[in-house]
Amino acid sequence: MKKVTCSFIIFFMLLPFMGCEKKQPPAKKPVAEKVTPAQEAKKDIKQPEETAKVEQEVYAYDAKGRRDPFLSLVTVIKKKPEKRKGASPVESYGLDVIRLLAIAWDKQKSYALIMLPDKKSYTITEGMVLGLYGGKVEKITKDTVVIREYIKDYKGNLKPKDTILKLREGEGE
């Protein structure tokens, strides 16, 4: 019984593949055209071939007061550090470009070594004026320097802004 059932299952599985074959009519063979001697003479004479001119289409964008659509709407403007004339070097740069290199202290006060963008180093202490907006060094700890600036907000009121310069790992030790 198992052999009969197994053979029926195989038969029904192969049934879709056993369709009727359609016989295709034999393909027509191409027949060569008969060439007369007059036509043969015309083929021997070389006629100037028409040169196909391929013109490349060039498109130029004319702005006419409009913005360039291929430029980003958001642009990051990198400015050189702004220097104030007549100020000391540590007052001529913004706090965002000043790097803290080292901190040292003795029994009386703490000192911090900073580097400006012009690659010159300066020593600062608490109470010194630093930065473009007249920031004052408030506190020097063993790994940070706190600088307080008074900046005008959108209403024109002076608000304190604290900037903390931190030592990098491995520096100043």
N, C-alpha and C positions, 0 to 999 in steps of 0.2 A: 504494500500500500504506500509505503514511503517513496518508493521509486516512481510510482505513477503520479503521486502528488508533486513530487519534485520536478518531474518532466513537464507537468502542466504549468507549473510556475515559470519554468524556463521558457516554455512555449509562449506564454502570455507576455513575458518580458521582452521577447524578441519580436513579437507581433508588430509593434509600431515600425520596426526597421525593415520589415518585409513588405514594403509597398510595391505597387505596380511601377515598373520602369516605363518612362515615356521614351519612345525612340525618336531621336531628333533626325530631321531630314539631313541627308548628306550636304555638306557645305559646298557651295559653288566655288569652283576654282577660278581664279582671275585669268582673264583672257588678255593676252598682249595685243596692243593695237598694231595694226599694220601701218608701217611707215613708208611713205612714198619717197622717191629720191629728192623731190623738191623740198619736202619737210626736212630731210636729212641735211641738205645744203644750208637751210636756215639755222639748224642747230650748230653747224660748224662755224658760222659767222658769229663772232662774239659781239653781242650787243652790250652796250654800256649798262651795267647793272645800276639800278636806282639805289643810291645810297640813302639808307634810312637815317634821317636826322633825328637824333634823340636829344631833346632839349630838356634840361633839368629845370623844374619849376622852383624858383627861389622866392621865398616869402619873407618879407621884412616887416616887423611890427613897428607901426608908427604910433607913438604914444599920444600925441596931440593933447597933452594936459592930463592924460589918464595915467594911473599907476601901472607898472609892469606886472602882468599877471603871474609871471614866473618867480617873482621875488616874494619872500616870506612876509606875512603881515606883521610878525613879531620880530623885531630886530634887537639884538643885544649890542649896545654901544659900549665899547671899551675905551675908556678915557685914560690918558696918561695922568699920573698923579698931579693934582693941582697944587701948585706952590704959591705961597703968599710971599709977596715981596717985602723985604725989610724985617722979616721974622727970623727967629733962630731956626736951624735946620729941623729940630724936632717939632716945631710948630708949622712947618711948611708942607706936611703930608697928612693925609687922612689916617684915622686909626686902623682902617681896614687893610692898609698896606704895610703897617709896622709889624715886624716879627720880634717876638721875645726870645732871646738867646740863652740868658742865664740869670740867676738870682743869687745874690750873696748878701750876707748880713754879718754885723758885728754886734757888740753889746748895746750900742746906741741906736743904730738905724739899719734899714735894709736898702740894698741897691739892686737895680735891675739893668741888665745889658740888653739894649734893643738894636735892631738893624733896620735901617731905612731902605727904600728902593734903590737908592744910589750906592748901595753896598757899603755904606759907612756905619760904624757902630758908635753908640752913645750910651753913657751911663745916666740913669735917671734915679731920683729918690722921691719919697712921698712929698707932696706939696708942689711939685714942678708942674708947669703948664706944658701940655702935649697935644698935638693934633690941630686940625684946621679951625675947629670951633672953640678953642680955648679950654680944652678938657684939662682937668686937674687930677693928678695921680692921688687917689684917695687912700689906697692900701696896697702894700706889697707883702704877700705871704710867701711861704716856701716854694709854691709852684704856680702862683697867679699874680697878676697885677690888675687892679681895678681902677679904671679911669672914668670919671664922671664929667660929661659934657652937658651943657644946657642948649637945647635945640628948639627952635620955634616949631610948633605944630601947625595944623592947617588953619587954625583960628588966629595964629600969630602969638599965642602964649608961649612963654619959655617953659619947657619941660625938661627934667633931668633924664639923661640917658646914660646908663652904665655900660661900659665896654670892658670885657674881661679878656686879657691876654693870657694864654696858658702856655706853659712849657711843653714841648713835645717829649715823648718817652725817650729817656736816655740823655737828654740835654740838661745841663746845669748841675749835674751830680758829680 
